[in-house]
Amino acid sequence: MSNSAKSCMQFKGYEINSMHFELSKNDINNKEIKISPTFGMTVEDCGKDEYKVQLTFSLKASDENPLPFNIDVTMTGDFELCMEEENDILKEALLHENTVAIMFPFLRAVIASLTTTANINPLILPVINIANAFNNDK
């Protein structure tokens, strides 16, 4: 691969920091359920062009919205950002939009696997523009 085709941002991998899954006592047989998860993200500058991006997912049952389970997942992705010229706008976009877009498919897989392993109908999150969702929250 030539240098001109190399991205200024490299994804170094991720780890799951915590997973919590708990079946609820809600009887939802043949009832339509609506999921309203909450997402969170933080960016940590580790120096030397290295960043840690933490993505959180939480879905809780409530009286208004009974769900068959409660679930919380926290994951951290490691990124390297080497820019030839400082560009704060591009840097902000890469760190707050592109990183979560890269991490979201892994989060979807973890949630689907966790719910499948619990021997219930798996929760398969839809493909969404999660970076756009964070921008709308701002």
Legacy VTK file of the C-alpha trace (Angstrom):
# vtk DataFile Version 3.0
C-alpha trace
ASCII
DATASET POLYDATA
POINTS 138 float
0.000 0.000 0.000
1.401 3.393 -0.919
1.740 6.156 1.646
-0.762 8.325 -0.224
-3.509 5.715 0.322
-2.803 5.270 4.032
-5.350 6.780 6.404
-4.213 9.220 9.061
-6.280 7.215 11.582
-5.523 3.600 12.475
-7.762 1.294 14.512
-5.560 -0.778 16.807
-8.301 -2.960 18.294
-10.851 -2.991 21.071
-11.638 -4.651 24.363
-14.846 -5.223 26.251
-14.457 -3.559 29.643
-17.720 -4.762 31.140
-20.900 -6.607 30.259
-23.922 -6.925 32.471
-26.962 -8.951 31.488
-29.950 -9.682 33.684
-33.207 -11.375 32.766
-36.256 -9.506 34.003
-39.478 -10.988 35.283
-41.580 -9.138 32.715
-44.088 -11.242 30.820
-43.850 -9.986 27.254
-45.138 -13.007 25.331
-46.691 -11.873 22.069
-46.274 -8.221 23.002
-44.525 -5.720 20.818
-41.584 -4.167 22.569
-39.799 -0.941 21.800
-36.145 -0.525 22.579
-34.784 2.863 23.578
-31.127 2.297 24.378
-28.795 4.942 25.650
-25.344 5.341 24.185
-22.376 7.208 25.553
-18.857 7.920 24.434
-15.685 9.449 25.797
-12.377 10.197 24.130
-9.118 10.051 26.065
-5.910 11.545 24.669
-3.143 9.134 25.680
-0.350 11.208 24.108
1.924 10.334 21.193
-1.038 10.489 18.771
-2.817 7.663 20.637
-6.439 7.826 21.767
-8.828 5.602 23.680
-12.490 5.857 22.767
-14.987 4.358 25.197
-18.435 3.440 23.906
-21.258 2.494 26.286
-24.629 0.898 25.620
-27.448 0.519 28.122
-30.949 -0.857 27.762
-33.184 -1.009 30.824
-36.672 -2.357 31.374
-39.192 0.038 32.871
-42.865 0.009 33.824
-43.665 1.926 30.643
-41.524 -0.335 28.503
-41.221 -3.871 29.864
-38.307 -5.725 28.337
-37.185 -9.315 28.830
-33.779 -8.169 30.082
-31.484 -5.357 31.165
-28.118 -5.028 29.471
-25.060 -2.784 29.833
-21.916 -3.014 27.716
-18.794 -0.852 27.867
-16.020 -1.196 25.315
-12.826 0.716 24.567
-11.197 1.119 21.172
-7.562 2.070 20.634
-6.788 4.489 17.824
-3.728 6.199 16.428
-4.146 9.547 14.718
-1.135 10.847 12.770
-1.905 14.063 10.947
0.757 15.763 8.813
-0.847 19.150 9.449
-2.858 20.128 12.515
-6.505 20.482 11.597
-8.712 20.682 14.678
-11.972 20.332 12.746
-10.808 17.159 10.971
-9.317 15.782 14.186
-12.597 16.369 16.041
-14.585 14.643 13.275
-12.250 11.653 13.180
-12.244 11.205 16.962
-15.965 11.761 17.571
-17.529 10.362 14.421
-15.277 7.921 12.627
-14.115 6.077 15.745
-17.632 5.227 16.906
-18.627 4.291 13.353
-15.726 1.819 13.353
-16.595 0.439 16.804
-20.385 0.137 16.403
-20.387 -3.129 14.383
-18.341 -4.781 17.138
-20.797 -3.516 19.760
-23.722 -4.872 17.707
-22.017 -8.281 17.514
-21.326 -8.381 21.257
-24.949 -7.575 22.114
-26.303 -10.134 19.635
-23.919 -12.790 20.963
-24.694 -12.025 24.601
-28.461 -12.254 24.111
-28.161 -15.371 21.949
-26.025 -17.077 24.584
-28.712 -16.271 27.175
-31.036 -18.536 25.155
-33.533 -15.810 24.337
-34.444 -14.165 21.056
-31.299 -12.263 20.168
-31.242 -8.508 20.168
-29.807 -7.458 16.839
-29.363 -3.713 16.801
-30.224 -2.089 13.494
-27.522 -0.492 11.419
-27.619 3.185 12.331
-25.431 6.208 11.883
-24.366 6.287 15.515
-21.988 9.204 14.969
-24.937 11.226 13.693
-26.925 10.220 16.777
-24.164 11.631 18.995
-24.072 14.829 16.930
-27.830 15.253 17.392
-27.382 14.921 21.174
-24.949 17.841 21.148
LINES 1 139
138 0 1 2 3 4 5 6 7 8 9 10 11 12 13 14 15 16 17 18 19 20 21 22 23 24 25 26 27 28 29 30 31 32 33 34 35 36 37 38 39 40 41 42 43 44 45 46 47 48 49 50 51 52 53 54 55 56 57 58 59 60 61 62 63 64 65 66 67 68 69 70 71 72 73 74 75 76 77 78 79 80 81 82 83 84 85 86 87 88 89 90 91 92 93 94 95 96 97 98 99 100 101 102 103 104 105 106 107 108 109 110 111 112 113 114 115 116 117 118 119 120 121 122 123 124 125 126 127 128 129 130 131 132 133 134 135 136 137
